[in-house]
Amino acid sequence: MSATEFDVSKLTIVTDKSKVSSENAKDRPFPLEWTRNIGIAAHIDAGKTTTSERILYYSGTVHKMGEVHEGTAVTDWMEQERERGITITASAISCAWLASWGPWKGIKQRINIIDTPGHVDFTAEVERSMRVLDGAVAVFCAVAGVQPQSETVWRQANKYHVPRVAFVNKMDRTGADFLRAVSEMREKLKANAHPLYLPIGKEDGFVGLVDLVQNVAYYFTESTKEDPLGMTPDIREIPDDMKDDAKKWRDGLIEAVSDFDDVIAEKYLGGEEITTEELMLAVRKATISMKFFGAIPGSAFKKKGVQRLLDCVVNYLPNPMEVPPIRGVDSDGKEIEIPVSDNSKLAGLAFKLWTDPFVGRLVFYRIYSGKLLKGTPVYNPRTRRSERVSRLVLMRAMDREEIDIAYAGDICAVVGVKDVITGDTFCDEDLDVRLEPPSFPEPVISMSVEPNSKGDQEKMSIALQRLVAEDPTLKVKTDADTGQTILSGMGELHLDIIVDRMKREFKVEAAVGKPQIAYRETILSAAEGEGKFIRQSGGKGQYGHCVLKVEPNEKGQGIEVINEIVGGVIPKEFIKPTTDGIMEACNNGVVAGYPVVDVKVRIVDGSFHEVDSSELAFKMAGIFGFKEAMKKATPILLEPIMAVEVTTPEEYQGDLMGDINRRRGTIQGIENKNGAAIVNAHVPLENLFGYVTDIRSLSKGRASASITPSHFEQVPASLLAKIVETSSKAPARS
């Protein structure tokens, strides 16, 4: 069994607080066995946030349901989220749930939920959430089925070995089909998905659920005056017209889970009756093994099926002790396991940073072992420093509950720690372990951002510093060639939100634009040039004179200056100034004023004056000599070429290849793998602005691209005049 799998034969169900594991601290309000850390993840607009809102309501955390379309969702608390009706940042919430059936019936369970974004631009939020979760609810749309971003979040959950259940939402909509969605999960996600419930009716006629494990029917009671929100389930016998279907799907479920439970396998083969408790335990084992995924139909918006989903979270998803222990590296570089226990030394992961207008920097922290007390110091192995935790809070999206202590398995927020980045470990100083941080994709799109005024300059740098600390997929750099501040991120929407946040949260007015492209210049032939700098104005004059030969250098070798002076025609002390002059001239070419690359320069001759020669005069002579030689050596302009790798379903391959050709790209190779086509091409950077957004449109969001710098190539003559005309750099004077 691999280190990433949990031995399901060790599963135990604890329903008596006096019998909980000794790993629990005595004063712990919710034992580890009664704790669940789950994430809600899906494609954009599948209904994740609405599902989270219903969970908060039914668990008693909020007393009024929030709605995404009204901008009142608790978990979408940023202004930008409420305006656009999308989730941008993952929000953490803690709630409690009393299961309506199963071994934990009537026992209050702590559920920590992270509601994640669905938009591909905010995929890093999903990535870092998956890293710290023990289980997940994957939400699918009953009409659209498995959508592109559903595939992405499913892969992320697989990467971090997160067991999950599927909630097939929007069963009330026209065209909803639960069994088709389950079948798509099997085909597109290669998931061993099986219904745990069957819907009674669909679209407008969606009135209840058949529970295949308990063999009963739940009817929704939203229309009754006594219970308009369906808080108490109406349990009846399975309707006659569904009994055959229910038996068929229940037998299929038993067969699917019999591989994970010997008791079920024996009884199934012997034709014996299987009890509800036995089947429930077998489904739990199968789910935690990551080889089985149960599906639940429902409609979060119409408040149907959400309580059953919560029962499934408690009954089928793992507690922190039922996932493989997290691994870390100690100070000697040895890999060690961190057992889940309140009684061990503290170790946990800072997986998200957030700047709160009221309390300052919040650090979201998942504790894997030990306890964290308010006011105690924590050690950061990256910085080799300890910092004091001034406050501990449990998050309710934007609201906070102050606590004095957090235990193993908890997700809380820490206030007071300053020197921290996403992925840092906080631990006891004598443990000194670094846990594996989440990994993040590289940015795919860049744009320039300039402050509108001098006063905004400083504010902008503070704002960007904070935003980069919060968001690991946001990169900021100053372009050495153009002097522009360049923001790089996961997509145009991502960068748009960042600029909007700078304006609202940090009051920075900034203009954004397409970044300038860093062209280069070089030569195609050899030539000679003479540089003279002679000034006579009474008294001591200036005299510098050199003769240079230039020739193309090998690609990637840069500028090479060779001293070939013999007989002291230029004294030794003036060779370095001449070389400095040549190097300075290379910063500013003769075609369009861009830096010069890959040229070999030989200093072959010159002369000097006993009195008037100086370092400055020879530096100027070097500049003039290089410019003259370069003009004669067939100078050309080079543009950056990017290596583009596009992964797309095969049906969009033709469209995307046509798009690459339109962008002056050249296809380097095509590979077909598991129904996907991988196209490798070289495309000029100038034509790649907005490319990732365009290919998402062409492929209905199913293609993805990675773009990396490759090499420089000569700019076609047809474009040269336009580039020279629009260049902000003037060709150097000679």
N, C-alpha and C positions, 0 to 999 in steps of 0.2 A: 504493500500500500504506500502511495507517495505521501510526501510531507504535506501536500496540499489537500489531502483527504482526511475526513474524520471517520473513525471506526464506529459505524452506526450500531454495532452490537453492544457498545457501551452506553447506549441511550437509556436514561432512567427518567421516570416521571415522578416528580416530588409534589405532593399535594398538602403535606403537613409541614408547617414552618419549623417544627422542632426537629424535622429530619433532613433539613437542607444541608448541603455540603459544608464541611469545616472550612472551605475557602472563603465563606461569607463572614464578614465582620458581624459581631453580635448585635450592634446597634443599627444595622443596615435596614432601611424601611422596606425595600423591595429586594429579596434575595436574587442572586444571579440567575437562578432557575426560573424566576418570574420576571425576567427582563428581556426585552426584544429591541434590537437596533435595526431598523429597517429603512430602506430608501424607496421613494416612489419615482419611477423613471419610465420614460416613453418618448415617442415621436411628438413633435409640437402639435398641440391642439387635440391630443387623445383624451384629455380630461384629468391630468395628474393633479393640478391644483384644486379643482373642484372635488376630487376624491379626498384630498388632504383636508379640505374644509369640512366635508361631511364627517370624516373621522374625528376631527376636533369637536364637532358639535355632539355627535353621539357618545363621545367619551366624557362629555361634560367639561371640556377645557374651555370652550366658548359657549355663550348662551344665545348667540344669534348667528345664523349661517351667513358666511360671506359669499359673495358671488363675483366671479372673475369679470363677467360682462358689465357689472355695475361698478367695478373698481373697489370692491369692499373686501376682497379676499385677505385673510389674516396673513397668509404666507407670502403673498405678493404685496410687500409693504413699501417698496421703493416707488417714488413718483413715476419713474419711467415704466415700471411694470404695470402700474394701475392705468396709465394712459394708453399703453399699447396692448394691454390684455395678454401679456406673455410673461413667463418667468425668466428672469435674467440671472439671479443669483440663488444658489441653493440655500434654503432656510431650514433651521433645525427647530423641532418642537418636541416637547415631552408631554405625554398624556397617559391616562390609565384606562384599562378596559376590563370589564367583568365578562368572561366568556359565557355564552348562553347554553353551551353544551360541552361535552368532553370532560376529561379528567380534571381540568382546572375550572370547571363550572363554579361561578360564585366567588372565585379567588381573584383579587385585584392584581392585574399585571401592569408593569411599567413598560410603555412602548415609546421609544425615542424615534421620531420620524424625521427624515430629511427629504423635503420636496425639491426635486432637481429640475433644471430647465430642459426643454425638449429641443430648442433650436440648436442646429449644428455649430453655430458660432460660439456657443457657451458650453461646448463639450467638456472643457476642463472642469467645470463645476460638477459634472456627472462623475468624471474620472476621480476627483479627490474624494467625493462622497462614497463611491464604491469601495475605495481603499479602506474606509473605516467602518463599513457596515457588516453585519452578520447575515442579513437576509434582505430581500428586495421584493417589491410588488411591481411587476412590469405591467403597465396599463396599455391595452390595445383598443383601437376603435372597432366596434362590431361591424361597421360599414366598410371602412378602408382596410381592415385586417392588419397585416404586418407591413409597416411603412419603412422608408429608408432609415430614418433615425432610430426606429425600433431595432433595426439590425445593429446599428452602432452601439446602442446602450446594452444590447444583449451580449455583444462581443466584449464590452468593457466588464460586464458582470462575470462573464466566463474567465476573463483575464485575472480577476481578483478572487475567483472561486466563491461567488456569492450565490447561495441557494435562493430560489425565488418561486413565487406563485404568480399566475397571470390573472389580471382582472380585465375581462372583456367588457368595456364600458360602452355607453350609448346604445344599449339594447332597445331603447324606445324610439330610435330614429328610423326613418324609412330606409329599407335596404339592409337592415341589421341582420346578420347571420352568424350566430355563435359558433356553430360547428365548422363553418367555412374558415373562421378566424383560427380555430384550433388546428385545422388541417394546414393552413398557411404557416403556422408556427412549426409544424413538423417539416414542411417542404423547405421553407426559406431559411429557418433558423436551425434546422436539423435537430430540433428539440423533441424529446420524448414526452409530448404534451397529451394530457388526458383530462376530460371534464371531471370536476368534483361535484358539480351541480349541472342540471339541465334547465334551460329557461321554460317557463310555462307561458306559451304565446310569445309574440315578438312585435316590434314596432308599437302601435297604439295598444295592442292586445297583450302587452307584456305585464302579467299580473302576479307572477310568483316564480319560485325556484323549486326544483326537485333535488333534495340532498341525497346523492348516491351513496354516501358513507352511512348515514343514519337510516336511509330508505324512508324518508318522510317528505312532505311538501310544505314549503313556507309560502304563505300568501301575503302580499303587501296590503296594509290596511290604511293607506293614506286618506281614504275618503271618509273614514268614520270620525264622528265628532269627538269621541273619547280619545282617539290617538291619531291626530291628523299627520304626524311626522313619522309614523310607523316605528315608534320606539319599542313596542312589544310585538313580537312575531305571532302570527296566526298560523299554528301548526296543524296540518290536516293529513289525511291519507293521500297517497299519490293518486291523481285522477285516473279513472279507468282507461281513458284513451292514451295515457302515457306509460302504463305499467309495462308493456312489452319493451318500449324504448328504454325505460329505466333499467329493466333487467339486463338488456343487451349491454348498455354502457357500464352498468355496475360490474357485470362479469368481466368486461374488458379492463376495468380499473383493477379488479382483484388479480387478474392475470398479469397486469403490468407491474404490480407491487409485490407479487409472490417471489420475484427474484431477490428481494431485499429482506424477506422475513420467512424463516423456516416454518413457523407455525402455520402461516397463511398457505405456504406452498403445499404442506402435507394435507391440510384440510381441503384445499382446492382440488388436489389430485384425488383425494378420497371422496369427493362429492359431499363433504360435511358442511353444515351451516357455519358461516363466519360471523362473529359478533361485531357490533359497531366498534367496540373498544379495540379489538384486534386489528380491524381494518384501519382505524384511525392511526394506531401506532405504526402500522406498515407504511401508510402514506407519509407519515412524519419521517420515518427512516429513509424512504425512497427520495423524498424532497431534499433532506439534508445531505444525501449522498451525491447530489448534483446530477443524477441520471434520470430524474423524473420531475415533471413540472405540471402541477395541477392548475386547472383553469376554472374561473368563477365568472358567470355572466352577471351583469348589473347595469344600473344607470345612476351614476353619482348625482347628476343634475336633478333627476326625478326622485332622488333619495331611495333608490331600490337596490338592495343587495349589499350595501356598505357594511351593515352589522355582520353579515355572513363573512364578508372579507376579513373583518377584524377577528372573528372566531378562527378563521384559517391562519391568520398571522400568529395567533397564540398557539393553536394546535399543531401547525405544520412547520413554521419557520424556527430556526435554532436560537437558543439563548447563547450568551457569550462563551459558555463552557462547551458548547457543541459544535464549535468550529475549530479547525487546526490552530494550535498556539502560534502567535505571531513570532517571526524570527527577526533577529537583529545581529549587529556586528559589535563585538566588544572592543576595548581600546587596543587589544593585540591583533585585531583583524580576524578573530575567530568567530564563526557563526554560532549563535546561541538561541535557544527557545525561551520565550517569556511566558511562563504559565499564568493562567487567569486566576488571580487570587487577591483578596483584600489584604491578606497577611504578608504578601511579598513586598519587595521594594518597589517604589513608584516607577512606572515606565508608561509613556503614552505619546501620542502623535499630535502635533499642531497641524491640522489639515486645512485650516482656512483662517484668513485674517480679515477683519472688517473694521472700518472706522465709524464709530457711533458718535453722533453729534453730542450726546449727553455724557457718555462715560469714556470717550476716547477710543483707544484701540482695543477691540475685542479679539481674543484668540480662541477659535473653536478647537476643542481639545478632546480627543478620545482616550480614555484611560484603559490600558490593557491589564495592568497589575498595580496593586498597592492602593493607597488612599491619598487624596490631595486635600489638605486643610487650608482654609483661608488664612493668609498671613504667613504661610511657610515659604521658604525659598525652594526653587526648582533649579536643577542644573541642566544646562544646554551643552551637549558634547561638541557641537559645531563651533561654538564661540569659546568653549572652556570657561564659561562664567556662570555663576548662580544669580538668579534674580528673584525678588520676592513677589508672591501672588497677593495683591492687595484685596481683590474681591473675586468671588466665585458666583456665577449665575447659571441658572437653568433657563434655557431659551424657550419662549413661546412666540417665535418669529420676531416681532418687534418688541414685545413685552418681555420683561425679565423677572425671574424670581430669585432673590438673593438666597444663597445657601452657605452653610459653614463648612461642609465636607462633601466630597464626591468620591465615589467608590469605583472599583474595577468594573469595566463594562459600561460605565456611564459616558454620555456625551454632554459636555458642559462648555461654558465659555469662561475664559480667564481674563482678568483685568489687571494691569500693572506690569506686565512683561513687555519690555521695550525692544530689545535686540532679537527679533525673531523673524523668520521667513517661513513660507509654506513648506511643510515637510520636515520641520525641525522636531527633534525628540526632546521631551522634558523628562528627566528621571532623577533618581537619588544620585548624589555625587559619587557614592561608593559603588554604584551599579555601572555607570559610564557605558551605556549601550546606545547605539544608533539604530533606530528602526528604519526599515525600508520605506522611503517616502513615495508618494504617488508619482507616476511619470506623466509628463505632459507633452502633447504634440507641438511641433515647431510652428511659429506663425506663418501664415500663407499670404498675407496682404499687408502693404505698407502705405502710409500717406504722410505728407509733411504737415506740421502744425506750427504756426507762428503766432506769438502773442500780439494783440492789437496795439499795445502800448508798452512803454518802458516799465511802467508800474506793474503790468501783468507778467513781465518776464520772470521775476522772482517767485510770484505766486504760482506760476505755471510749473516751475521746477519743483516746488514743494508738492503741488497736486500730483504731478506725474510720479514723483518718488513714492507717495502713499499708494497711488493706484497700482503701480508695478509691484509693490509689496503684497497687495491684496490679490492680484491676478497674475499667476505665473505664466500665462500665455501672452501677456502684454509685454512687449519689449520696446525700450526707448534707446535711441542712439543719436549722436550728432554726426552727420555726414561730414567726413574730413574734407571732401572736395567742394561741397556746396555750402557747408555751414548750416544746413537746415536741420531742425529737430525732426527725426523720423519716428513715427509710431508704427509698430508692427503688431498685428493681431490675427484672430481666427476668421475674420470676414468683415464685410463693410458694416453690417449691423453692429458687430462687436465694437468697432472703432467709433461708430456713430454714438453709441451709448457712452463710451469713455469721454468723448468730447462734450456730450450733454451733461455728464456728471461733473466734469471740470467746471462747467458754467454754473450749474446749480449748487453744488456742494462747496466749491472752492472759489466761486465768483470770479473765474478767469475767462475773459473774453479772448477767443483765439480764432484765427482763420485757418481753414484746412485746405489742402490742395494735393494735386498729383505730385509725388516726389520727383525732383529733378533726377535725370538718369546720369550716372557717372560714366561718361564716355572717356575714351583714352585715345592718344595719338601715337603713331609710330612711322617708320620709313620703310620703303621697299628697295631702295638702291643705295650705293655708296656715293659719297660726295665730299668735297673739301670746302672749308670756309675759313675766312680770315677775320679775326676780331682785333680792332684797334681802338684804344681809348687814349687820346692825346689831347690834353688841355694845357694851354699856355696863357697865363694871365698876369705876367710880371711876378717876379719872385719864383718860389718853388711851384712847378707845374705838375701835371699827371701824365704818366706814360706807361701804357700796358699794351703788349702786342703778342698775339699767339696765332698759330695756324693749326686747325683741327681737321681730322678726317673722321667722318661718321660712316657707319655701315650697320645693316640690320643685325641684331643679336638673336640668339635662340629664344623661342617662345618661353616666357616665364622667367627669363634670366634678369630682367630689369635693366637698369642703366649701369654700364661698366665703363670706367674711365681708365685709360692706360697711358702712362707717362713714357713717351719714346724720345724725350729730349736728350741729345748727346752734345758734348762739348760745352755745356753750360750756357747755351744761348738764352735760356731762361733760368735764372738762379733757383736753387732748390727751395728757398723760402717763398718763392712766388708760385710754385707748382700747386700747393694746397689752395691758395685763393683762386687760382684758375679753375681747379676742380670744383670748388664751391660755387663758382659762377656758372659752370656747366650744369651742376645739379639744380641750381636755382632756376635756370632757364628751362629745365625739364618739367617744372611745375606748371608751365604755361606754354603749350605748343603753338604752332604757327597756323594750324587749320582753323580751330575754333576756340583756342585758349584752354584746352583740357590737358591734363598731365600726360607726359610722354613716357612710353614704356619700351623695353626691349631694343635698346640702341647701344652699340659699342662705339665709344669715342676715343680716338687716339690724339694725344697732344704731340705734334710732330716737329713744330718749328716755332720761332718767335724771336723777339729781340727785347732789350731792356735799356734803360737810361740810368747811368750811375747815380744821378741826383733825383730825377723826377719819378722814377718807378716806385710804386707803392702796392700794398696788398689790395686796396680798393681798386686801383687802376687795372690790375690783372684780373680781378673778379669781374669787372665790367667787360674786359676784353673777352673773357671766357663766355659771358652771356651773349655778346654780339657775334662771336665766332660760331657758337652753336646754332644761333638763329639762322645765320647765313647758310651754314652747311645744311641744316635741316630743310630749308626752302628748296635747295637744289636736289635733295635726295628722295624725291617723290613722296611727300608726306601724305598719310591717309588717316582717316578717323575710324576708330574701332568702337563697336557697341557691345555691351554685355549680353551674352547668350545664356539662357537658363536651361538646365536639364529639367524637363517636366515629365513626371510619371503619373498617368491617369489610370485609375482603376474604375471600371464601369461594367454594368451588365452588358452582355453581348449585343442586345438589341439597339443600344445607343452608340455602338462602336463607330459606325459610318458617319453619324452626325458629328461626333467629337473629332474624328480625324479630319473631316472637312473643315471644321472650325480651326484646327491647328494649321492647316494649309492657308486659310484666310489670314492668319496672323503671321505669315512669312515663316512658319515653322517647318522643320524637316523631320519626318518620322524616322526614328532610328531602329525601331523593332516593335513587334507585337507578340504578346504571349497570352495564351488562353489557359485559365486555371479555375476549376470548380464553377463553371458557368459565368465567370467574370473575365473580361479582357483587360490586359495591362498594356497600355500603349506608352512607349518611351519616345520622347521627341526633344529636339532642341528648338527653342523659340526665343526671339529677341525680347529682352525685358520691356522694351518700349511698348510692346503690344500685349503685355500681360496684366496691365492694371485692370482689376475687376474680373480677372479670368475665373477664379474659383466660383464667384457668384454666377457667372455666365454658364459654366458647365453644369452647375446645379439646376439652372433653368432648363438647359437642353436635355437633361437626363431625369427630370422630375425629382431632383434631389438625391438621386441614387449613385452618382459618380463622385469620386473624391480625387484630389490631385495633391502631389507634393512637388514643390518647386525649389530647386537648389541652384546656386551659381555654377556655371560650367566653364566658360572660356570667353574670349573676346574675338569678334570677327569684323571684317571691314564693312562699313556702312555702304549700302548700294548708292551709286551715283545719283539716282533719282531722288533720294532722301537727303543727300548731303547739304544742298543749298538751304533746305528748310531748317535743318538742325543748326547750321551756322547762323542763320538769320535769327532764330529764336534763342540762341545761347545767351545766357546772362554773362558769359565770360567773353571778353574781347580777345582776339588773337594778340599775342605779345608784340610789342613794338620792336622794331629791329634797329 
